[in-house]
Every structure is written in structure tokens, then in C-alpha cells.
Amino acid sequence: MRAVVQRVSEAAVLVADEIAGNIGRGLLVFLGIGKGDTVRDIEWMVDKIANLRIFETQEGSPDGKLDESLLDVGGSLLVVSQFTLYGDCRKGRRPSFSEAMDAGTAKSFFELFVERAKQKVTNVQTGVFQASMQVSLTNDGPVTILLDSNSNAS
């Protein structure tokens, strides 16, 4: 499982010109689910994202120390499915997505990820699985973190 985590002051997802999800201060997570991912990967990723210390101790503090998590600051979470995180561009010019989980199974995994995230985070919003989406965000920092459950040290 792969995630691009961006600290945002606001973010929104539009589907067919309708707002599917939007948040204020928090994290925007682009989530890719790969072949071989398990419920353990979901648990690890949800816990890692919720507790990742990438917020300043005091918002706007001059020392810029990142010492608080999404849970500490009471932030929101916007989760957007993105199978293209499994695009392999090593050969040729067209990415191969052969390592992405099949859409039917990935949708179940995505829904379970969101369900588990809602157990930890008060406000969890999403895009629409497999839809064409327009994502807008104001990256705060900017702070962008890449996570891969297959390289975790658990």
C-alpha cells in the first residue's frame, strides 16, 4: 500500500462538478493499493497516517518543529484513491499498472481503510472510488510525505 500524504490548510474533491469531500486543516492522502496488500497493511497505514508527527507544536511557531500528529491537532482527513501510485515507468513511455490491485478488491480495501480511519479521526472525507476527480488543495508548508507499507519496519 502506498500513500502520498500532504499537510493542507484546505482540500476538496469534485466529481462531476459536485463536491464529494472537503476538509479544512488536516491531511490529504492519495492512497494506492497494490497486489499482495493485506488488512495488516491497512492497519499499519491508518495508524502511521493518524500518528505521523508533521504538524508544528504551535501553529506558525518560528522554530518550525514538527511534533504533533493529525490526532493531536484535531485535524481532518481527505482520502482519495489513486491506483496510479503503482505506475511503473522503468520501461518504455507508458506506465505499467500491473502491480496495482484489481479494482473490485481494491474498492473493498479502500472502504475498509476509510472505515478504520473513521475509528481514529473525527472527520474523514473521501473522493469517489474509480471516478474521474478534480482535487484542489492548499499544501501547508509545503509538507509532503511518501509512505509504503511494504517498506515498514514493523
Backbone as CSV, one residue per row, in Angstrom:
resi,resn,N_x,N_y,N_z,CA_x,CA_y,CA_z,C_x,C_y,C_z
1,MET,0.850,-1.166,0.000,0.000,0.000,0.000,0.898,1.231,0.000
2,ARG,0.553,2.167,-0.847,1.337,3.393,-0.957,0.448,4.595,-0.707
3,ALA,1.048,5.614,-0.102,0.300,6.845,0.156,1.194,8.058,-0.037
4,VAL,0.622,9.080,-0.633,1.224,10.402,-0.665,0.390,11.215,0.316
5,VAL,1.043,11.694,1.367,0.369,12.418,2.443,0.780,13.878,2.369
6,GLN,-0.189,14.756,2.238,0.101,16.182,2.162,-0.618,16.910,3.291
7,ARG,0.160,17.711,4.024,-0.441,18.552,5.063,-1.092,19.728,4.356
8,VAL,-2.367,19.963,4.636,-3.114,21.001,3.935,-3.821,21.943,4.906
9,SER,-4.041,23.165,4.427,-4.905,24.072,5.182,-6.339,23.913,4.692
10,GLU,-6.500,23.398,3.468,-7.816,23.034,2.938,-7.621,22.153,1.712
11,ALA,-8.617,21.310,1.442,-8.581,20.451,0.259,-10.000,20.033,-0.076
12,ALA,-10.239,19.788,-1.366,-11.566,19.364,-1.815,-11.431,18.444,-3.019
13,VAL,-12.446,17.587,-3.190,-12.526,16.687,-4.335,-13.867,16.928,-5.016
14,LEU,-13.804,17.182,-6.321,-15.008,17.353,-7.128,-15.174,16.154,-8.041
15,VAL,-16.414,15.669,-8.151,-16.763,14.609,-9.082,-17.986,15.098,-9.836
16,ALA,-17.877,15.194,-11.146,-18.973,15.696,-11.989,-19.469,17.049,-11.475
17,ASP,-18.524,17.932,-11.170,-18.804,19.297,-10.702,-19.545,19.357,-9.363
18,GLU,-19.555,18.265,-8.624,-20.158,18.227,-7.289,-19.071,17.924,-6.268
19,ILE,-19.133,18.567,-5.108,-18.153,18.303,-4.052,-18.430,16.923,-3.448
20,ALA,-17.440,16.047,-3.565,-17.554,14.714,-2.969,-17.031,14.727,-1.542
21,GLY,-16.009,15.531,-1.298,-15.420,15.645,0.033,-14.596,16.906,0.118
22,ASN,-14.580,17.510,1.293,-13.718,18.675,1.507,-13.379,18.786,2.982
23,ILE,-12.183,19.318,3.237,-11.717,19.484,4.614,-11.024,20.833,4.766
24,GLY,-10.879,21.243,6.012,-10.027,22.374,6.355,-8.662,21.816,6.721
25,ARG,-8.105,22.289,7.823,-6.768,21.859,8.257,-6.723,20.346,8.478
26,GLY,-5.703,19.728,7.893,-5.565,18.296,8.068,-4.624,17.689,7.056
27,LEU,-4.960,16.460,6.630,-4.124,15.724,5.692,-4.941,15.256,4.497
28,LEU,-4.382,15.464,3.321,-4.910,14.894,2.091,-4.058,13.669,1.798
29,VAL,-4.711,12.524,1.623,-3.996,11.267,1.382,-4.428,10.690,0.047
30,PHE,-3.459,10.554,-0.860,-3.677,9.817,-2.092,-3.254,8.390,-1.780
31,LEU,-4.167,7.428,-1.925,-3.930,6.055,-1.488,-3.952,5.092,-2.662
32,GLY,-2.852,4.354,-2.823,-2.763,3.309,-3.836,-2.696,1.954,-3.164
33,ILE,-3.443,1.003,-3.712,-3.495,-0.340,-3.128,-2.903,-1.320,-4.133
34,GLY,-1.929,-2.092,-3.673,-1.202,-2.984,-4.568,-1.547,-4.443,-4.373
35,LYS,-1.199,-5.234,-5.377,-1.353,-6.685,-5.267,-0.583,-7.155,-4.047
36,GLY,-1.155,-8.040,-3.308,-0.463,-8.579,-2.144,-0.706,-7.791,-0.865
37,ASP,-1.345,-6.623,-0.956,-1.654,-5.883,0.274,-2.676,-6.666,1.093
38,THR,-2.595,-6.505,2.408,-3.465,-7.233,3.325,-4.099,-6.256,4.310
39,VAL,-4.962,-6.777,5.152,-5.576,-5.962,6.203,-4.489,-5.397,7.115
40,ARG,-3.419,-6.132,7.296,-2.299,-5.637,8.113,-1.705,-4.358,7.520
41,ASP,-1.630,-4.280,6.195,-1.141,-3.066,5.538,-2.088,-1.890,5.810
42,ILE,-3.383,-2.172,5.782,-4.368,-1.125,6.080,-4.165,-0.622,7.499
43,GLU,-4.074,-1.539,8.451,-3.909,-1.163,9.855,-2.643,-0.327,10.050
44,TRP,-1.538,-0.765,9.440,-0.279,-0.052,9.567,-0.396,1.345,8.985
45,MET,-0.990,1.453,7.798,-1.074,2.737,7.109,-1.984,3.711,7.855
46,VAL,-3.132,3.254,8.312,-4.041,4.133,9.055,-3.359,4.647,10.318
47,ASP,-2.724,3.741,11.055,-2.045,4.143,12.287,-0.902,5.121,12.003
48,LYS,-0.122,4.835,10.979,1.010,5.693,10.629,0.523,7.096,10.257
49,ILE,-0.501,7.182,9.421,-1.007,8.486,8.973,-1.606,9.264,10.134
50,ALA,-2.420,8.628,10.950,-3.078,9.316,12.067,-2.074,9.838,13.088
51,ASN,-0.958,9.134,13.251,0.012,9.491,14.289,1.298,10.123,13.766
52,LEU,1.368,10.346,12.459,2.549,10.954,11.858,2.713,12.381,12.369
53,ARG,3.844,12.669,12.982,4.067,13.982,13.602,4.613,14.960,12.563
54,ILE,3.672,15.607,11.848,4.067,16.544,10.796,3.360,17.902,10.921
55,PHE,2.864,18.185,12.128,2.287,19.494,12.416,3.158,20.187,13.453
56,GLU,3.257,21.515,13.366,4.045,22.270,14.329,3.406,22.175,15.717
57,THR,4.278,22.209,16.747,3.804,22.181,18.123,2.815,23.316,18.368
58,GLN,3.154,24.503,17.893,2.238,25.640,17.916,2.155,26.144,16.498
59,GLU,0.935,26.188,15.964,0.766,26.600,14.577,1.474,27.923,14.318
60,GLY,2.314,27.935,13.300,3.056,29.133,12.940,4.254,29.410,13.828
61,SER,4.675,28.422,14.616,5.815,28.644,15.513,7.077,28.908,14.706
62,PRO,7.924,29.828,15.172,9.115,30.200,14.401,10.154,29.091,14.281
63,ASP,10.209,28.162,15.257,11.233,27.116,15.164,10.844,26.019,14.172
64,GLY,9.562,25.971,13.787,9.114,25.032,12.766,9.205,23.577,13.159
65,LYS,9.274,23.268,14.458,9.408,21.884,14.905,8.114,21.115,14.627
66,LEU,8.247,20.023,13.901,7.110,19.162,13.588,7.009,18.105,14.683
67,ASP,6.056,18.299,15.583,5.991,17.415,16.735,4.580,16.971,17.097
68,GLU,3.574,17.334,16.288,2.208,16.926,16.600,1.601,16.182,15.422
69,SER,0.690,15.282,15.758,0.041,14.449,14.747,-1.323,15.029,14.375
70,LEU,-1.934,14.416,13.395,-3.295,14.774,13.000,-4.234,14.650,14.194
71,LEU,-4.046,13.613,14.987,-4.887,13.412,16.173,-4.648,14.504,17.207
72,ASP,-3.382,14.904,17.383,-3.047,15.948,18.356,-3.701,17.281,18.020
73,VAL,-3.751,17.611,16.723,-4.275,18.923,16.324,-5.765,18.882,15.996
74,GLY,-6.375,17.700,16.072,-7.804,17.585,15.767,-8.109,17.862,14.305
75,GLY,-7.176,17.505,13.424,-7.338,17.775,12.000,-8.235,16.766,11.304
76,SER,-8.557,17.077,10.067,-9.414,16.236,9.232,-8.572,15.445,8.237
77,LEU,-9.213,14.458,7.634,-8.540,13.579,6.684,-9.387,13.480,5.421
78,LEU,-8.759,13.707,4.271,-9.409,13.529,2.978,-8.645,12.436,2.242
79,VAL,-9.328,11.327,1.952,-8.687,10.161,1.336,-9.182,10.013,-0.103
80,VAL,-8.225,9.949,-1.030,-8.538,9.840,-2.448,-7.835,8.599,-3.000
81,SER,-8.597,7.699,-3.598,-7.985,6.504,-4.190,-7.183,6.903,-5.422
82,GLN,-5.999,6.284,-5.566,-5.147,6.628,-6.705,-4.271,5.443,-7.077
83,PHE,-4.805,4.587,-7.957,-4.062,3.402,-8.378,-2.781,3.771,-9.123
84,THR,-2.706,4.992,-9.655,-1.520,5.386,-10.424,-0.265,5.471,-9.565
85,LEU,-0.407,5.385,-8.249,0.779,5.326,-7.387,1.562,4.037,-7.633
86,TYR,0.932,3.082,-8.299,1.607,1.843,-8.657,2.082,1.841,-10.111
87,GLY,2.132,3.006,-10.732,2.637,3.101,-12.099,4.133,2.834,-12.135
88,ASP,4.542,1.889,-12.952,5.953,1.543,-13.120,6.408,2.111,-14.457
89,CYS,7.321,3.074,-14.392,7.783,3.778,-15.593,9.201,3.395,-15.997
90,ARG,9.701,2.288,-15.474,11.085,1.907,-15.762,11.301,1.501,-17.212
91,LYS,10.279,0.940,-17.853,10.412,0.501,-19.243,9.431,1.281,-20.107
92,GLY,9.884,1.680,-21.256,9.002,2.342,-22.204,8.533,3.707,-21.728
93,ARG,7.480,4.186,-22.338,6.969,5.524,-22.036,5.568,5.512,-21.455
94,ARG,4.947,4.356,-21.443,3.625,4.242,-20.864,3.755,3.478,-19.551
95,PRO,3.265,4.051,-18.446,3.361,3.340,-17.165,2.614,2.010,-17.197
96,SER,3.179,1.041,-16.521,2.517,-0.247,-16.321,1.884,-0.216,-14.933
97,PHE,0.657,-0.665,-14.852,-0.041,-0.687,-13.564,-0.287,-2.126,-13.112
98,SER,0.558,-3.034,-13.552,0.368,-4.456,-13.266,0.496,-4.788,-11.781
99,GLU,1.114,-3.919,-10.987,1.252,-4.181,-9.550,0.115,-3.596,-8.720
100,ALA,-0.805,-2.869,-9.364,-1.974,-2.343,-8.660,-2.978,-3.478,-8.449
101,MET,-3.672,-3.451,-7.325,-4.690,-4.458,-7.042,-5.857,-4.274,-8.006
102,ASP,-6.545,-5.370,-8.362,-7.696,-5.265,-9.253,-8.767,-4.384,-8.601
103,ALA,-9.517,-3.675,-9.427,-10.438,-2.641,-8.952,-11.471,-3.166,-7.953
104,GLY,-12.029,-4.334,-8.198,-13.062,-4.865,-7.297,-12.547,-5.093,-5.885
105,THR,-11.400,-5.723,-5.791,-10.803,-5.988,-4.480,-10.284,-4.695,-3.861
106,ALA,-9.690,-3.835,-4.682,-9.149,-2.570,-4.182,-10.249,-1.696,-3.580
107,LYS,-11.434,-1.729,-4.170,-12.540,-0.927,-3.629,-12.877,-1.374,-2.209
108,SER,-12.903,-2.677,-1.971,-13.161,-3.201,-0.623,-12.075,-2.760,0.347
109,PHE,-10.833,-2.803,-0.111,-9.707,-2.380,0.724,-9.799,-0.882,1.024
110,PHE,-10.142,-0.098,0.017,-10.284,1.343,0.204,-11.371,1.634,1.239
111,GLU,-12.505,0.970,1.107,-13.612,1.173,2.048,-13.220,0.761,3.462
112,LEU,-12.470,-0.317,3.601,-12.003,-0.749,4.921,-11.012,0.264,5.486
113,PHE,-10.129,0.794,4.641,-9.196,1.835,5.079,-9.979,3.027,5.649
114,VAL,-10.995,3.473,4.929,-11.795,4.623,5.369,-12.516,4.305,6.671
115,GLU,-13.076,3.109,6.771,-13.771,2.695,7.997,-12.813,2.719,9.193
116,ARG,-11.609,2.179,9.016,-10.620,2.165,10.104,-10.142,3.576,10.436
117,ALA,-9.997,4.411,9.426,-9.589,5.802,9.662,-10.646,6.530,10.483
118,LYS,-11.917,6.258,10.218,-13.016,6.908,10.951,-13.041,6.498,12.423
119,GLN,-12.431,5.367,12.737,-12.337,4.934,14.135,-11.322,5.760,14.904
120,LYS,-10.411,6.433,14.188,-9.355,7.218,14.830,-9.543,8.723,14.651
121,VAL,-10.027,9.126,13.484,-10.092,10.543,13.120,-11.551,10.977,13.075
122,THR,-11.848,12.107,13.681,-13.231,12.583,13.778,-13.859,12.873,12.425
123,ASN,-13.144,13.606,11.559,-13.700,13.990,10.258,-12.888,13.352,9.143
124,VAL,-13.487,12.343,8.491,-12.851,11.678,7.363,-13.767,11.846,6.149
125,GLN,-13.217,12.414,5.096,-13.937,12.611,3.841,-13.223,11.797,2.764
126,THR,-13.916,11.540,1.647,-13.305,10.777,0.561,-13.693,11.352,-0.790
127,GLY,-12.945,10.892,-1.787,-13.359,11.080,-3.163,-14.290,9.923,-3.501
128,VAL,-14.475,9.656,-4.788,-15.322,8.555,-5.231,-14.431,7.541,-5.938
129,PHE,-14.440,6.310,-5.447,-13.571,5.272,-5.989,-13.821,5.088,-7.478
130,GLN,-12.758,5.061,-8.255,-12.735,4.851,-9.704,-13.401,5.967,-10.509
131,ALA,-13.702,7.085,-9.887,-14.296,8.202,-10.630,-13.201,9.126,-11.133
132,SER,-13.532,9.908,-12.147,-12.651,10.979,-12.577,-12.861,12.122,-11.588
133,MET,-11.791,12.539,-10.929,-11.907,13.530,-9.852,-11.005,14.719,-10.124
134,GLN,-11.440,15.872,-9.654,-10.608,17.062,-9.645,-10.310,17.356,-8.178
135,VAL,-9.031,17.371,-7.845,-8.606,17.576,-6.466,-7.953,18.948,-6.366
136,SER,-8.408,19.742,-5.420,-7.765,21.033,-5.174,-7.287,21.044,-3.737
137,LEU,-6.160,21.704,-3.520,-5.595,21.731,-2.181,-4.719,22.951,-1.996
138,THR,-4.585,23.341,-0.760,-3.584,24.320,-0.368,-2.635,23.581,0.545
139,ASN,-1.452,23.246,-0.005,-0.456,22.496,0.738,0.153,23.430,1.775
140,ASP,0.114,23.018,3.025,0.594,23.826,4.142,2.035,23.461,4.454
141,GLY,2.941,24.342,4.131,4.362,24.106,4.436,5.273,24.491,3.292
142,PRO,5.313,23.776,2.240,4.609,22.519,1.960,5.228,21.344,2.716
143,VAL,4.361,20.427,3.101,4.795,19.192,3.744,4.154,18.051,2.965
144,THR,4.985,17.203,2.365,4.525,16.046,1.603,5.381,14.845,1.993
145,ILE,4.736,13.753,2.370,5.422,12.555,2.843,4.965,11.359,1.981
146,LEU,5.909,10.500,1.619,5.605,9.268,0.891,5.681,8.100,1.868
147,LEU,4.652,7.258,1.848,4.634,6.076,2.710,4.397,4.834,1.865
148,ASP,5.046,3.735,2.245,4.868,2.458,1.564,4.845,1.372,2.632
149,SER,3.730,0.694,2.760,3.610,-0.319,3.822,4.563,-1.487,3.597
150,ASN,5.000,-1.706,2.376,5.934,-2.800,2.112,7.347,-2.505,2.582
151,SER,7.628,-1.259,2.929,8.963,-0.926,3.427,8.915,-0.532,4.895
152,ASN,7.812,-0.888,5.586,7.717,-0.525,7.007,8.610,-1.426,7.847
153,ALA,8.974,-0.885,8.983,9.876,-1.597,9.882,9.136,-2.156,11.082
154,SER,7.938,-2.688,10.850,7.155,-3.218,11.970,7.620,-4.572,12.296
